Amino acid sequence: MPRLPRTAAVLLLALPLGCEDKPAVSDPVNAPPAEAAAPATRSVAEAPRKALSLAVLPFTVQAPESWKVATHDAPGRPIVMLEGPLDGDEVRVTLAVREDVSAQLLKQLIETAKREKTSDPLVEINATDTGDVRSIHRRRVATTGATSQPVESATETVDWRISLFVSRGVRYQQYEMNFLGLTPAAYARNRQLLEAVIASLAYDARNAPL
């Protein structure tokens, strides 16, 4: 059998085999679309804030955009509430007008609140005076004795009430904000937000009664 020249053998070895698979080429036109990443869930505390008028109270707060003031039918008289979502819960705060008080009675109310703080270590009292507006912030959060952390209870609620007094000459018009159904656990999760909203309370003379 005649031998092939050495150069011909080299050429045969260099030729591609007919049965060799071709490398896959991606088709950018017909490729399936990539799945869009799910948007990150933003907590209520991180949501934008808005100035919200408290309707029957001549005050405003800086509250999350999803919060509102709503009126609910109830026997006797409608109930006005500041309400909205929290992280893992919701907030409901009644807004009410109370009887006006004298300067002397207001002084007694502040002294009584301070005595309660002395007798009950779980009670927090903060009395403020900005001239025309005075306030008494009262808050009681049930905690465990060992860790002082808010208790995990479906029946225990935070007793949180803000009494606001607007000077009307020799007397003070009284307004009240009262948290309803706020559990210690929900309070602990949303404490920073709730305290920021209450701290933003601002008197709005335009909505004050004549």
Order of alpha helices (4+ residues) and beta strands (2+ residues): alpha-beta-beta-beta-beta-beta-alpha-beta-beta-beta-beta-alpha-beta
